[in-house]
Every structure is written in structure tokens, then in C-alpha cells.
Amino acid sequence: MAAETEIRTFLCRSDNIGVLIRDTATGACAAIDVPEAEPLLRLLDETGWTLSDILVTHRHGDHVEGIPAVKRATGARVTAPAKAGDAVPEVDATVVEGDTVRVGSLSAQVWETPGHCADHVTYWFEAAGLVCAGDVLFTLGCGRVMESPPETLWRSLERFLPLPDATQVFSGHDYVLSNARFALAADPDNETLRRRAAEAERAAAEGRFLIPSTLGAERATNPFLRSGEPALARAVGLPSGSDPAAVFTALRAWKNRF
């Protein structure tokens, strides 16, 4: 993690992950989504941080319902996907593919990453070495496909693959244990995955969660990002060398039934 950046992750609701990103050079601080107001405001009080921005990944209620209360308490500027329309409350600015957002001296590229829903965006803080993936990419998993064919979500996931191994991935939910069980069913001979699943079990027993992950860990263990690997094609009954989008589609359908 870049020295000028401080991060806090915390549970909201039942399994949402709240994220605060602070630029130590300026004191500017952004929340990635606001699933619930109280935990976020409590953490701001504990840290003494001043919230300047709320960056919204998508319009779903479990990511935006805390915005009005937090904005009243902090005056934070709300940035949301333009394609969300009026579904996100209290919006001050909208973003589309290729835009840049700034949090103090930190900057993030905006990627449109549909598949989970049509308006979903991802924030890629390149200099800070982190990406806020919302409900597109999870630790050992991916989001449920909604409002599009499965191939759309696969194309969004492909955008993460070239990022550096050390890139930290902040996702919107803690589904790690259920994702690990499915990953082991789909990729049972993956020794790295077995170690990662054991780590997830230990973390849960200790009251921790494996968020953030890293791109290196996800490329090695996340079955959905591994849709181009022969082992995953065989797992869904397709020949080696099959189109990764077809493998992903079959994997996602299997996960829906799992």
C-alpha cells in the first residue's frame, strides 16, 4: 500500500464491507459506498478522519441506503455512476467510463464494469495500488449476473486480469467462506486454493475477513478469473481451450445452484 494512503475496512449490515480510503497528504477521505450509516460514522469518530467524498459503485440499496444520513452528518460529496440515474440519493457528480475522480492527491480511474447490474463502476487507484470492485469481483468469487448476459460480467472481470499482482482488491461483500467451498468444488486439485480456503476458515474463526485480497491471489485461486484455464473448462464439462466466456457462463450457472 502506498505510504500516503490509509485504509479501513469494516462490516456493515450482515455481510457488506465498508471501505474508507484516506489521503494522508491532505486528510481527504472517501467512503466506497455507504451500506449503513452508523458503522461508518462510528469509525470516523474513532479515527478522527473527516469524510470528504462518497464514491458509489452501483445503485443497489445495500450499497447506498446510508448515504443520506452520512451526507447530513459530514457534508461529503457524492459521486455515482451516470447510468444509475436517480436511483442513488443525494448525488453531486456523475461519472462514466474513462473519467478520473480525486480524493485529495489520490486519483482513481473509472471503469464501467456491468454484469452484476448495468450501472456498475469500478474505481482503480493505480498509484495507491488498489481497486474498489464493488459487487463485480469478490475474494474467491464474483457477483451474481443481473441485467445482462453472463458474458458481460466476464468481459468486466477480464479488465482486472492485467493489473499487478500486488494490487489490493476491495470488494463489497464478505462471501469468502461460501466462495471458497464452491472454488474447491470447481478446482479441487489447486493446492494454492486449498491453502487459501484454510486461511479463510482461520480468519473467520478469529473474527477477520479476507478483504482486501490481491490480484495475484485471485488469479491463482478464484475460479471465475481462471475461466481460461483447462482445469476449469474440464470442471464444467467443456474441452480444454474452450472460450473462457463459455466456461465462465457454465461456472456462474453452477455457482447459482451450489
C-alpha positions, -999 to 999 in steps of 0.1 A, spaced: 0 0 0 13 34 -9 26 53 22 3 82 16 -28 61 18 -46 47 49 -74 22 46 -101 9 70 -125 -20 62 -154 -28 84 -186 -49 83 -220 -33 77 -254 -49 77 -249 -86 77 -222 -91 51 -214 -58 34 -179 -44 35 -174 -7 42 -142 9 30 -126 42 40 -96 55 20 -77 84 34 -51 105 17 -26 113 44 -11 142 25 -43 162 25 -66 145 50 -92 139 23 -112 107 29 -136 87 7 -161 60 16 -167 34 -11 -204 30 -10 -224 35 23 -243 3 30 -251 15 65 -246 49 82 -239 40 118 -208 18 114 -192 44 91 -199 74 113 -187 54 143 -154 47 126 -150 83 115 -154 93 152 -128 66 163 -102 76 137 -108 114 137 -109 113 100 -131 138 80 -151 123 52 -149 144 21 -162 120 -6 -186 91 -11 -178 70 -43 -207 48 -53 -201 16 -73 -237 9 -81 -273 17 -73 -284 -13 -52 -300 -4 -19 -275 -23 2 -247 0 -11 -265 34 -10 -291 34 18 -268 50 43 -259 79 21 -285 105 32 -276 102 69 -239 103 63 -241 132 40 -262 151 66 -235 144 92 -204 151 71 -213 171 40 -194 146 19 -196 150 -19 -214 120 -35 -201 107 -68 -222 80 -86 -224 62 -119 -242 83 -145 -261 52 -156 -276 48 -122 -299 77 -130 -318 89 -99 -316 56 -80 -287 69 -59 -297 96 -34 -280 129 -28 -257 128 -59 -234 157 -65 -215 144 -96 -218 115 -120 -191 95 -138 -187 74 -169 -160 52 -184 -127 70 -186 -134 97 -160 -110 104 -132 -121 110 -96 -99 127 -70 -97 123 -32 -72 148 -21 -40 140 -40 -52 105 -48 -68 98 -81 -89 69 -95 -98 58 -130 -134 50 -135 -142 17 -153 -177 8 -164 -180 -28 -153 -215 -40 -160 -227 -76 -155 -239 -75 -119 -260 -45 -129 -260 -22 -158 -247 9 -140 -218 -7 -120 -184 11 -120 -151 2 -105 -125 27 -91 -89 19 -99 -64 38 -78 -33 30 -98 -7 49 -78 -21 36 -45 -22 1 -58 -58 -7 -50 -90 -13 -69 -126 -9 -55 -145 -37 -72 -179 -34 -56 -200 -64 -65 -181 -74 -96 -151 -92 -82 -151 -109 -47 -124 -127 -28 -126 -162 -44 -158 -153 -63 -177 -128 -84 -210 -111 -84 -243 -126 -94 -252 -119 -130 -281 -94 -134 -295 -73 -162 -272 -87 -188 -259 -120 -204 -232 -137 -183 -206 -128 -210 -210 -92 -200 -198 -99 -165 -169 -119 -179 -158 -90 -200 -158 -68 -169 -138 -94 -150 -112 -96 -178 -103 -60 -171 -88 -69 -137 -65 -96 -151 -37 -74 -163 -34 -55 -130 -2 -60 -110 -1 -90 -86 2 -67 -55 -30 -47 -64 -53 -48 -34 -89 -57 -42 -116 -43 -21 -150 -59 -27 -185 -51 -15 -194 -82 5 -178 -109 27 -188 -141 9 -154 -157 14 -164 -189 31 -192 -198 6 -170 -188 -23 -142 -210 -10 -165 -240 -8 -175 -235 -44 -140 -228 -56 -128 -261 -41 -156 -280 -58 -147 -264 -92 -109 -266 -88 -102 -294 -63 -66 -300 -74 -54 -265 -68 -31 -266 -38 -28 -228 -36 -66 -227 -34 -67 -253 -6 -43 -232 14 -63 -201 7 -95 -218 18 -79 -229 51 -67 -193 56 -103 -182 51 -115 -206 78 -89 -194 102 -98 -158 96 -135 -164 102 -127 -182 134 -107 -152 146 -134 -127 135 -114 -115 105 -122 -115 68 -100 -118 37 -108 -84 23 -88 -69 7 -74 -97 -14 -48 -92 -41 -49 -97 -78 -21 -122 -76 -41 -143 -51 -73 -141 -71 -56 -151 -104 -43 -182 -86 -74 -192 -67 -106 -176 -80 -123 -200 -103 -141 -172 -122 -109 -154 -130 -94 -188 -140 -120 -194 -167 -93 -196 -193 -76 -225 -175 -81 -261 -188 -89 -274 -153 -119 -251 -151 -131 -260 -186 -130 -297 -176 -148 -290 -144 -178 -278 -163 -176 -305 -190 -161 -284 -217 -129 -292 -237 -96 -276 -229 -92 -245 -250 -129 -235 -248 -138 -199 -249 -133 -185 -214 -166 -167 -217 -184 -200 -221 -165 -216 -192 -174 -186 -171 -211 -189 -180 -211 -225 -170 -193 -218 -138 -216 -190 -128 -247 -212 -135 -232 -239 -113 -225 -214 -85 -261 -203 -87 -272 -239 -79 -244 -246 -54 
